Amino acid sequence: MSALLDIENLSVTFPTSKGPARVVDGVSFTLGRERLGIVGESGSGKSMTGRAILKLIRPPGKVSADKMTFDGIDLTTRTERQMRDLRGARISMVMQDPKFSLNPVMTIGAQITEALRAHGKISRARARERAVEMLHAVRIDDPAHVIGLYPHEVSGGMGQRVMIAMMLIPKPDLLIADEPTSALDVSVQGQVLDLIDELVTGRGMGLILISHDLNLVSRYCDRIVVMNSGKIVESCTARDLKNASHPYTKGLLAAIPQMHETRDELPILDRTAWGGT
């Protein structure tokens, strides 16, 4: 499988009163047109890795990498103007709690068509048709009505679907989904993730699913990398996650509540087992 994304020794640092803090520390991985899960605790560097790929880390943050290529394009040398041509058009990112990434003073239809027209020449009428088609694809009933609504007039689950539609309507090659269902209840989470999986698989895209939920990524992804303190500590296929060898991954798995729980207390991470922080 040829690499769609190739990352070598990616680091992200921020200045602090005690010196530079390295929040992403030497991360390396490749991605084809497949589904990759990045998991770890809050603060492990997952979201910063996704943002660094899109060069969304602003000063005083600093990003460095020995190699960061997307479909043969060297991202390390791309200017901000050149990156704007890639963002959305070829690489899209669904942020955490995406409903609140929508502009509250623009209708849903205006926001979706804006995303489409920003990356190609298309008439307003055709853009509206595409928006209706995309809302239908993300399983929104009566999309012709929904495009005239404002974000506060739709439910949380519908807002998530709108954001996914906006990110996928330009037909990108890579979707980075950063905790896309964190604000939803469990039943709606499954619907949204099934939808993402269906669209990504059907279009032959690459997917990076960022989450702290190991069961979730093992269900929806082909491969998984586990991050701790900015570093990748383990990489495996999703089906082999239960056989993880690193103490950190074992600790995360052990801390997951079971359906028929018999333990009096859930175990906590023993960070001395790997010298973690």
C-alpha positions as CSV (number, residue, x, y, z in Angstrom):
1,M,0.0,0.0,0.0
2,S,1.5,3.3,-1.0
3,A,1.7,6.0,1.7
4,L,-0.9,8.8,1.5
5,L,0.7,10.4,4.6
6,D,4.3,9.9,5.7
7,I,5.5,11.4,9.0
8,E,9.0,11.1,10.5
9,N,10.2,12.6,13.8
10,L,7.4,15.1,14.2
11,S,7.7,17.4,17.2
12,V,5.7,20.3,18.6
13,T,7.1,22.5,21.3
14,F,5.8,25.5,23.3
15,P,7.8,27.9,25.5
16,T,7.2,27.9,29.2
17,S,8.7,29.6,32.2
18,K,10.7,26.3,32.8
19,G,11.9,26.0,29.3
20,P,10.4,24.5,26.1
21,A,7.7,21.9,26.6
22,R,7.6,19.2,23.9
23,V,4.0,18.2,23.6
24,V,4.6,16.0,20.5
25,D,8.0,14.2,20.7
26,G,9.4,12.4,17.7
27,V,6.2,11.0,16.3
28,S,6.6,8.8,13.2
29,F,3.9,6.9,11.2
30,T,2.6,6.3,7.7
31,L,-1.0,6.2,6.5
32,G,-2.4,4.7,3.3
33,R,-6.1,4.8,2.3
34,E,-7.0,3.1,5.5
35,R,-8.3,3.9,9.0
36,L,-5.8,4.8,11.7
37,G,-6.7,5.4,15.3
38,I,-4.6,7.5,17.6
39,V,-5.4,6.9,21.3
40,G,-4.2,8.0,24.7
41,E,-5.1,10.1,27.7
42,S,-6.0,13.8,27.5
43,G,-2.7,15.7,27.1
44,S,-0.9,12.8,25.3
45,G,-0.4,14.8,22.2
46,K,-3.1,13.3,19.9
47,S,-4.8,16.5,18.9
48,M,-1.6,18.4,18.5
49,T,-0.4,15.8,16.1
50,G,-3.5,16.2,13.9
51,R,-3.2,20.0,14.0
52,A,0.5,19.9,13.2
53,I,-0.2,17.8,10.0
54,L,-2.4,20.7,8.8
55,K,0.1,23.3,10.1
56,L,-2.4,24.8,12.4
57,I,0.0,25.3,15.3
58,R,0.5,29.0,15.7
59,P,3.4,30.9,17.3
60,P,4.8,30.7,19.8
61,G,4.3,27.0,19.1
62,K,7.0,25.4,16.9
63,V,6.7,22.4,14.6
64,S,9.6,20.4,13.2
65,A,9.8,17.2,11.3
66,D,12.4,15.2,9.3
67,K,9.7,14.4,6.9
68,M,6.0,15.3,6.5
69,T,4.6,14.5,3.1
70,F,1.0,14.1,1.9
71,D,0.5,12.3,-1.4
72,G,4.1,13.3,-2.4
73,I,3.7,16.9,-1.3
74,D,6.3,18.2,1.2
75,L,4.2,19.9,3.8
76,T,7.2,21.3,5.7
77,T,7.9,23.7,2.8
78,R,4.3,24.7,2.0
79,T,3.5,28.4,2.7
80,E,0.3,29.3,4.6
81,R,-1.3,30.3,1.3
82,Q,-0.4,26.9,-0.2
83,M,-1.7,25.1,2.9
84,R,-5.1,26.9,2.5
85,D,-5.4,25.2,-0.9
86,L,-4.9,21.8,0.7
87,R,-7.0,22.3,3.8
88,G,-10.6,21.3,3.2
89,A,-10.0,20.4,-0.5
90,R,-7.7,17.5,0.1
91,I,-7.3,17.2,3.9
92,S,-10.2,17.9,6.2
93,M,-10.4,18.0,10.0
94,V,-13.4,17.6,12.2
95,M,-12.6,19.3,15.5
96,Q,-13.7,18.3,18.9
97,D,-17.3,19.1,19.6
98,P,-17.8,20.1,16.0
99,K,-21.2,21.7,16.3
100,F,-19.6,24.6,18.1
101,S,-17.2,25.1,15.1
102,L,-20.2,26.2,13.1
103,N,-20.7,29.9,12.6
104,P,-23.8,30.9,14.7
105,V,-24.8,33.8,12.4
106,M,-24.7,31.9,9.1
107,T,-27.3,29.4,7.9
108,I,-26.2,25.8,7.5
109,G,-26.6,25.9,3.7
110,A,-24.4,29.0,3.5
111,Q,-21.6,27.4,5.5
112,I,-21.7,24.2,3.5
113,T,-21.7,25.9,0.1
114,E,-18.9,28.3,1.3
115,A,-16.7,25.2,2.0
116,L,-17.5,23.9,-1.5
117,R,-17.1,27.2,-3.5
118,A,-13.8,28.1,-1.7
119,H,-12.1,25.2,-3.5
120,G,-13.6,25.3,-7.0
121,K,-15.6,27.1,-9.5
122,I,-19.2,26.2,-9.1
123,S,-22.4,28.2,-9.4
124,R,-24.5,29.0,-6.4
125,A,-27.4,26.9,-7.7
126,R,-25.2,23.9,-8.2
127,A,-23.5,24.4,-4.9
128,R,-26.9,24.4,-3.2
129,E,-27.8,21.2,-5.0
130,R,-24.6,19.6,-3.8
131,A,-25.3,20.7,-0.2
132,V,-28.7,19.1,-0.2
133,E,-27.2,15.9,-1.7
134,M,-24.5,15.9,1.0
135,L,-27.0,16.5,3.8
136,H,-29.0,13.6,2.5
137,A,-25.8,11.5,2.4
138,V,-25.3,12.1,6.1
139,R,-28.8,10.9,6.8
140,I,-30.5,14.2,7.5
141,D,-34.2,14.2,6.8
142,D,-35.7,17.0,4.7
143,P,-32.3,18.6,3.8
144,A,-33.9,21.3,1.7
145,H,-35.4,22.6,4.9
146,V,-32.3,22.1,7.1
147,I,-30.0,24.2,4.8
148,G,-32.1,27.3,5.8
149,L,-31.7,26.7,9.5
150,Y,-29.1,28.2,11.9
151,P,-26.8,26.0,14.0
152,H,-28.8,26.7,17.2
153,E,-32.0,25.4,15.5
154,V,-30.6,21.8,15.1
155,S,-29.9,19.1,17.7
156,G,-26.4,18.0,18.7
157,G,-26.4,14.9,16.6
158,M,-27.6,16.9,13.5
159,G,-25.0,19.5,14.1
160,Q,-22.3,16.8,14.1
161,R,-23.7,15.5,10.8
162,V,-23.7,19.0,9.3
163,M,-20.0,19.4,10.2
164,I,-19.2,16.1,8.7
165,A,-21.0,17.1,5.5
166,M,-19.1,20.3,5.4
167,M,-15.7,18.5,5.7
168,L,-16.5,15.8,3.2
169,I,-18.3,17.8,0.4
170,P,-15.0,18.9,-1.3
171,K,-14.2,15.1,-1.5
172,P,-10.9,15.2,0.4
173,D,-8.4,12.4,0.3
174,L,-7.8,12.4,4.1
175,L,-10.1,13.1,7.0
176,I,-8.8,13.8,10.5
177,A,-11.5,13.3,13.0
178,D,-10.6,14.6,16.5
179,E,-13.0,13.2,19.1
180,P,-15.9,13.8,16.7
181,T,-18.6,12.4,19.0
182,S,-17.3,13.5,22.4
183,A,-20.4,15.7,23.1
184,L,-23.0,13.1,22.1
185,D,-24.8,10.4,23.9
186,V,-23.8,6.8,23.2
187,S,-26.7,5.9,20.8
188,V,-25.9,9.0,18.6
189,Q,-22.2,8.3,18.8
190,G,-22.6,5.0,17.1
191,Q,-24.7,6.5,14.3
192,V,-22.2,9.3,13.6
193,L,-19.2,6.9,13.6
194,D,-21.0,4.4,11.4
195,L,-21.7,7.3,9.0
196,I,-18.0,8.4,9.0
197,D,-16.9,4.8,8.4
198,E,-19.4,4.4,5.6
199,L,-18.4,7.6,3.8
200,V,-14.6,7.1,4.3
201,T,-14.7,3.5,3.1
202,G,-17.1,4.2,0.2
203,R,-14.9,7.0,-1.1
204,G,-11.5,5.2,-0.6
205,M,-10.2,8.0,1.8
206,G,-7.7,7.9,4.5
207,L,-8.9,8.4,8.1
208,I,-7.2,9.4,11.3
209,L,-9.6,8.9,14.2
210,I,-8.3,10.6,17.4
211,S,-9.9,9.4,20.6
212,H,-9.3,8.3,24.2
213,D,-11.7,5.4,23.7
214,L,-9.8,2.2,23.0
215,N,-12.9,0.1,22.3
216,L,-14.2,2.7,19.8
217,V,-11.0,2.8,17.7
218,S,-10.6,-0.9,17.8
219,R,-14.0,-1.2,16.3
220,Y,-13.7,1.5,13.6
221,C,-10.0,1.4,12.6
222,D,-7.6,-0.9,10.8
223,R,-4.5,0.1,12.8
224,I,-3.9,1.9,16.2
225,V,-1.0,3.9,17.6
226,V,-1.0,4.6,21.3
227,M,0.5,7.9,22.6
228,N,1.8,8.9,26.0
229,S,3.5,12.1,26.9
230,G,3.9,13.1,23.3
231,K,5.4,9.9,22.1
232,I,4.1,6.8,20.3
233,V,4.6,3.9,22.8
234,E,2.9,1.2,20.8
235,S,1.6,0.5,17.3
236,C,-0.5,-2.5,16.3
237,T,-3.4,-3.7,14.2
238,A,-6.8,-3.1,15.7
239,R,-7.5,-6.9,16.1
240,D,-4.2,-7.2,18.1
241,L,-4.9,-4.4,20.6
242,K,-6.0,-6.9,23.3
243,N,-2.6,-8.4,23.0
244,A,-0.7,-5.1,23.6
245,S,2.7,-5.5,25.2
246,H,3.5,-2.0,26.5
247,P,2.6,-1.4,30.2
248,Y,0.9,1.9,29.4
249,T,-1.5,0.3,26.8
250,K,-2.1,-2.7,29.2
251,G,-3.0,-0.2,31.9
252,L,-5.4,1.7,29.7
253,L,-7.1,-1.6,28.7
254,A,-7.3,-2.8,32.3
255,A,-9.0,0.5,33.4
256,I,-11.9,0.0,31.0
257,P,-15.1,-1.0,32.9
258,Q,-16.6,-4.2,31.8
259,M,-20.3,-4.9,31.1
260,H,-20.5,-7.4,34.0
261,E,-17.9,-5.8,36.3
262,T,-16.8,-8.0,39.2
263,R,-13.8,-5.9,40.4
264,D,-14.4,-3.8,43.6
265,E,-12.1,-1.0,42.2
266,L,-10.8,-0.2,38.7
267,P,-7.0,-0.3,38.5
268,I,-5.1,2.9,38.0
269,L,-2.0,3.4,35.8
270,D,1.3,2.4,37.4
271,R,3.5,4.9,35.6
272,T,6.6,3.6,37.3
273,A,6.2,0.5,35.1
274,W,7.5,2.4,32.0
275,G,9.0,5.5,33.6
276,G,6.0,7.6,32.4
277,T,4.8,10.9,33.7
